[in-house]
Amino acid sequence: MQEDGHVLVVGAAGIDIKVTPEADHLAAETSTPGHIRNSVGGVARNIAENLARLETPTVLLSAVGDDPPGRLVLNQTEASGVDISNVLVAPRARTGTWMGLMHRNGQLRMAVDDYSVMKRLTPRYLYDRRRLFAEASMVVIDANLEEKALESVFKLATRYDLRVCADPTSASLTGRLCGLIDQIYMITPNIREATALCGVEVKAHNRDTAMQAARQLVMLGAQIAVVTMGAAGLVYATVDSSGYIPALGVEVVDSTGAGDAFSAGAIFGILNDIPIDEAMRLGVSAAALTLQTPDTVVSNLSLELLYDQLV
């Protein structure tokens, strides 16, 4: 591990398509008027952009198609300060896409994603870039990685004594992380993902069941477990401590990307040796900023803006 090295972020990069119908109820087998907005997304890519905007050297390992959406993803990500020179541009592949159906209050109703391009991130691709692991200070992953790729990431992290932070990404993908929890430094599931990860049913807005899940994840081997509860805030647990952080009261424009912003803010705090409670508050501050914008990542995010929101 290089204490002054980059953060190596490994996982999905693609396009978000957000659909907000004007009506509360959708009519079947017909079209409904509404608003459709595209933005650059992908959990790992979002975390990487947030970190770069917080003045943290960041390298992204991902895959996109050799197509116009892929070029858009790469251009915007590079413009934010992320090193994208090792992102795989895959011929005859489609850049990953996430499509979310949104409530009018900015919350996600349901979503479908197509990240089949992530199969191109093979163990060979990762081992060929082991120098990036050797020079890193931390690794951050999302669960869009195939199981063999995840195994390779953790083997390389062990070889170079690297802490690994993991975003479970979605309830349908958390199973890929279940056997790896004892190798994860920090894991940041939401309510549904936490239930899928540790078998403890987390009830909506319930601090007690969320804390039970966080402590169960620590018992399973995670060093830091965070369970986010949206507007109800979050709970966290470590071997030595636990706590609750309320959400900041802000008007929600769009909830997509808020969890990724939280992860980046908390990782920034950990990298700078900020106490765990304050690192969690930085993550909440980053999430609150993201909730107030229609974009998946706050385009003018900065350390000054982060601390102003925290205050």
C-alpha positions in Angstrom: 0.0 0.0 0.0 1.2 3.5 -0.9 -0.1 5.9 1.7 0.0 8.8 -0.8 -1.1 6.7 -3.7 -4.2 6.9 -5.8 -7.6 5.3 -5.0 -8.2 2.5 -7.5 -11.9 2.2 -8.3 -13.1 -0.9 -10.2 -16.6 -1.4 -11.6 -19.3 -0.1 -13.8 -19.3 3.1 -16.0 -22.2 3.9 -18.3 -25.3 5.9 -19.0 -28.2 6.6 -16.7 -31.6 7.2 -18.2 -34.1 8.6 -15.7 -37.8 8.5 -16.6 -40.3 10.6 -14.6 -44.0 10.2 -15.7 -46.2 13.2 -15.2 -49.0 10.9 -13.9 -48.9 9.1 -10.6 -50.2 5.9 -12.2 -48.9 4.4 -15.5 -51.4 3.1 -18.0 -50.6 -0.3 -19.4 -49.8 -0.9 -23.1 -49.7 2.8 -24.0 -47.4 5.8 -23.7 -47.4 8.2 -20.8 -46.2 11.8 -21.0 -43.3 12.6 -18.8 -39.7 13.7 -18.5 -36.6 11.7 -19.7 -33.1 12.8 -18.7 -29.8 11.2 -19.6 -26.6 11.5 -17.5 -23.3 9.7 -17.2 -23.4 7.1 -14.4 -22.3 3.7 -13.2 -21.7 3.1 -9.5 -17.9 2.8 -9.6 -17.6 5.7 -12.1 -19.8 7.9 -9.9 -17.7 7.2 -6.8 -14.5 7.9 -8.8 -15.8 11.2 -10.1 -16.9 12.3 -6.6 -13.5 11.4 -5.2 -11.7 13.3 -8.0 -13.8 16.4 -7.4 -12.8 16.1 -3.7 -9.1 16.4 -4.8 -8.3 12.7 -4.4 -6.1 11.1 -7.0 -8.3 8.5 -8.6 -7.8 5.8 -11.2 -10.8 4.0 -12.8 -10.8 0.4 -14.1 -14.0 -0.3 -16.1 -15.3 -1.2 -19.5 -17.3 0.7 -22.1 -18.3 -0.1 -25.7 -16.6 1.4 -28.7 -19.6 3.6 -29.3 -20.8 7.2 -28.9 -22.2 6.6 -25.3 -18.8 5.1 -24.3 -17.0 8.1 -25.6 -19.3 10.4 -23.7 -18.7 8.5 -20.5 -14.9 8.6 -21.0 -14.8 12.3 -21.9 -16.9 13.5 -18.9 -15.1 11.2 -16.5 -11.7 12.4 -17.6 -12.9 16.0 -17.5 -13.7 15.6 -13.8 -10.1 14.6 -13.0 -10.3 10.8 -13.1 -7.5 8.8 -14.7 -9.4 6.8 -17.4 -6.3 5.7 -19.4 -6.8 2.0 -18.3 -10.6 1.8 -19.0 -11.2 -1.0 -21.5 -12.9 0.2 -24.7 -14.5 -3.1 -26.0 -15.2 -3.5 -29.7 -18.6 -4.9 -30.7 -19.9 -4.2 -27.2 -22.6 -1.9 -25.9 -21.8 0.7 -23.2 -23.6 -0.1 -20.0 -27.0 1.5 -19.4 -29.2 1.9 -16.3 -32.8 3.0 -16.8 -34.7 4.2 -13.7 -38.4 4.9 -13.4 -38.7 7.7 -10.9 -41.4 9.0 -8.6 -42.2 12.7 -9.0 -40.6 13.3 -5.6 -37.2 12.2 -7.0 -37.2 8.8 -5.4 -36.6 5.6 -7.5 -39.6 3.5 -8.2 -37.9 0.7 -10.2 -35.0 0.2 -12.5 -33.4 -2.1 -15.2 -29.8 -2.2 -16.1 -27.7 -3.7 -18.9 -24.0 -4.0 -17.8 -23.1 -7.1 -19.8 -20.0 -5.2 -21.0 -18.5 -5.8 -17.5 -17.8 -9.4 -18.6 -14.9 -7.9 -20.5 -13.2 -7.1 -17.1 -11.5 -10.5 -16.8 -8.9 -11.6 -14.3 -6.3 -11.3 -17.0 -7.3 -7.6 -17.6 -6.9 -7.0 -13.9 -3.6 -8.9 -13.4 -2.1 -7.0 -16.4 -2.7 -3.8 -14.4 -1.4 -5.1 -11.1 1.0 -2.1 -11.0 -2.0 0.1 -10.4 -2.8 -2.0 -7.3 0.8 -1.9 -6.1 0.8 1.9 -6.3 -2.7 2.4 -4.7 -3.7 3.6 -1.2 -7.1 1.9 -1.4 -9.4 -0.1 -3.7 -13.1 0.6 -4.2 -15.4 -1.8 -6.0 -19.0 -2.2 -7.0 -20.8 -5.5 -7.4 -21.2 -5.2 -11.2 -17.9 -7.1 -11.4 -18.2 -10.8 -12.4 -17.4 -13.3 -9.6 -14.0 -14.3 -11.1 -13.0 -10.6 -11.5 -14.0 -10.0 -7.8 -11.8 -12.9 -6.7 -8.9 -11.4 -8.7 -9.4 -7.9 -7.1 -9.3 -9.4 -3.6 -6.2 -11.5 -4.4 -4.4 -8.4 -5.7 -5.6 -6.4 -2.7 -4.2 -9.0 -0.3 -0.9 -9.1 -2.2 -0.4 -5.4 -1.9 -2.0 -5.0 1.6 -4.8 -2.8 0.4 -8.1 -2.0 2.1 -11.1 -2.7 -0.1 -14.3 -0.7 0.2 -17.4 -2.2 -1.5 -20.7 -0.8 -2.7 -23.2 -3.7 -3.1 -24.9 -1.8 -6.0 -28.3 -3.5 -5.9 -30.1 -6.2 -4.0 -29.9 -8.5 -7.0 -26.1 -8.3 -7.0 -25.2 -8.5 -3.3 -24.8 -12.3 -3.5 -21.5 -11.8 -5.2 -20.1 -10.2 -2.1 -21.5 -12.6 0.6 -18.5 -14.8 0.6 -16.1 -11.9 0.6 -17.3 -9.9 3.6 -14.4 -10.9 5.8 -12.0 -9.3 3.3 -13.9 -6.0 3.0 -12.8 -3.0 5.0 -16.0 -0.9 4.5 -19.3 -2.0 3.0 -22.2 0.4 2.5 -25.5 -1.3 1.7 -28.9 0.3 1.8 -31.8 -1.4 3.5 -32.7 -3.9 0.8 -29.0 -4.7 0.1 -28.3 -5.2 3.8 -31.1 -7.7 4.1 -29.8 -9.7 1.2 -26.2 -9.6 2.5 -26.6 -10.8 6.0 -30.1 -12.3 6.3 -31.3 -9.8 8.9 -34.5 -8.2 7.7 -34.1 -4.5 7.8 -37.4 -2.7 8.2 -37.9 0.7 6.5 -36.7 3.6 8.6 -36.0 1.3 11.6 -32.7 2.1 13.3 -32.8 -1.0 15.5 -33.0 -3.5 12.6 -30.5 -1.5 10.6 -28.0 -1.5 13.5 -28.6 -5.2 13.9 -27.7 -5.7 10.3 -24.6 -3.5 10.5 -23.3 -5.4 13.6 -24.0 -8.7 11.8 -21.8 -7.6 8.9 -19.0 -6.7 11.3 -19.4 -10.1 12.9 -19.0 -11.6 9.5 -15.7 -9.8 9.1 -16.2 -6.3 7.7 -14.2 -3.6 9.5 -16.8 -0.9 8.9 -20.5 -1.6 8.0 -22.8 1.2 7.1 -26.6 0.7 6.5 -28.2 3.7 4.7 -31.9 4.4 5.3 -32.5 7.3 2.9 -34.4 10.1 4.6 -34.1 8.3 7.9 -30.3 8.7 7.9 -27.8 5.9 8.5 -26.3 3.6 11.1 -22.7 2.4 11.2 -20.8 -0.2 13.2 -17.2 -1.2 13.7 -15.6 -3.7 16.1 -15.2 -0.9 18.7 -18.1 1.5 18.1 -21.4 2.2 16.5 -23.6 5.2 15.8 -26.4 6.9 14.0 -26.2 9.9 11.7 -29.4 11.7 10.7 -30.0 12.7 7.1 -29.7 16.4 6.3 -33.1 18.0 5.6 -32.9 19.0 2.0 -35.4 19.2 -0.9 -34.9 16.0 -3.0 -34.7 16.7 -6.7 -33.2 13.3 -7.7 -32.1 10.4 -5.5 -29.9 8.6 -8.0 -26.2 8.8 -7.2 -26.7 9.8 -3.5 -25.4 6.5 -2.2 -22.3 6.7 -4.5 -21.7 10.3 -3.2 -22.0 9.0 0.4 -19.4 6.3 -0.3 -17.0 8.9 -1.8 -17.4 11.3 1.1 -16.8 8.7 3.7 -13.8 7.2 1.9 -12.4 10.8 1.6 -12.7 11.0 5.4 -11.1 7.6 6.0 -8.2 8.4 3.7 -7.5 11.6 5.6 -7.6 9.9 9.0 -10.8 11.7 10.1 -12.6 10.0 13.0 -15.3 7.5 11.9 -18.2 9.5 13.1 -17.0 12.6 11.2 -16.2 10.5 8.1 -19.8 9.3 8.1 -21.0 12.9 8.4 -18.9 13.9 5.3 -20.6 11.1 3.4 -24.0 12.3 4.5 -23.0 15.9 3.4 -22.0 14.6 -0.1 -25.2 12.6 -0.4 -27.3 15.7 0.5 -25.6 17.8 -2.1 -26.4 15.1 -4.8 -30.0 14.9 -3.7 -30.5 18.5 -4.6 -29.4 18.2 -8.2 -30.9 16.4 -11.2 -27.4 15.1 -12.1 -26.0 11.8 -10.9 -22.9 13.6 -9.6 -22.7 17.2 -8.5 -20.9 19.0 -11.3 -19.4 21.7 -9.1 -18.6 19.5 -6.1 -15.6 20.7 -4.1 -14.2 20.4 -0.6 -15.5 23.9 0.2 -19.0 23.0 -1.0 -18.9 19.7 1.0 -17.9 21.4 4.2 -20.4 24.2 3.7 -23.2 21.6 3.4 -21.9 19.9 6.5 -22.1 23.1 8.5 
